[in-house]
Amino acid sequence: LSPTALYGVGQARLVAVGKQFSFVGLTSGSVFAFGANSNGQLGLPLSSSTVTCQVNQKCEFSPMRVGDLPSDVVDIRGGEAHSVALTAAGQVLTAGDNSYGQLGFETCGSGSSACFAFLQVLQGQKVFAIGAGLHWSLATQHILPPPLFNPPSGSYAEVDLQITSGAMGPTSVDIHYTLFTSGSGGADTLTSLTAAPILPDLGSSRLLSPLPLEASDSLIVVRAVANCESHTNCGMSHSAVAQATYNITRRCGRPDFQ
């Protein structure tokens, strides 16, 4: 056996393989598939070109264009009998065997565990990486950067704390926070000072203005998380929890200028 050039398809920009099946993506945007297709892993229906191979397996011996895939496919991964495709826009499409739920939905509409066409999953989500194994699939989603604290952690007499989103661009972001304090007595247990929910329960608190920290001789811990789930066209999951610690050494009144 030796490698053989595949003629008549076009200039390849990506190649992917699963168990006994292959995909070739062209610079034109088209994707061609060939090999085993008994469970629809090529994203193609059985047709007059389908032949019986191995032990009652259905195969395509010639490259066939996969019409259900958009022209901006940037990655394809194959499992034992299923396939996962990713587009430049962050969309995920799956096809093939779904006996273990590896396609990301319950049925293909016909009640069959085999899907002979690529269908979109994770609609409304923006994914940047995919994977596939024997009977599983993986999609990695963009996450929001954690909130930023101004001023940063440190010792202060008084703080007007501003919590802002670290997200770049026009993304609308909600910031949820929880405030804890331990008094000068050195209590080990931190007690919530606000009605904001304890993370990671996101709740609905929204910080729109500076938060004054004016507790006397107290240690104040602020935890915050950003999410945009209530906004359309977000496509990102909530951020990791950010934390800042402030040692308020004494309470200072604001100067009154005459």
Secondary structure, DSSP 8 states (H G I E B T S, - for coil): -------SS--EEEEEEETTEEEEEETTS-EEEEEE-TTSTTS----TT-EEETTTEEEEEEEEE-TTS-TTEEEEEE-SSEEEEEETTS-EEEEEE-TTSTTSSS--SSS-SEEEEEEEESTT--EEEEEE-SS-EEEEE-B----EEES-SEEES-EEEEEE----TT---EEEEEEEEE-TT--SS-EE-SSS--TT---S----S-EEE--TTEEEEEEEEEE-TTSTT---B----EEEEEEE----------
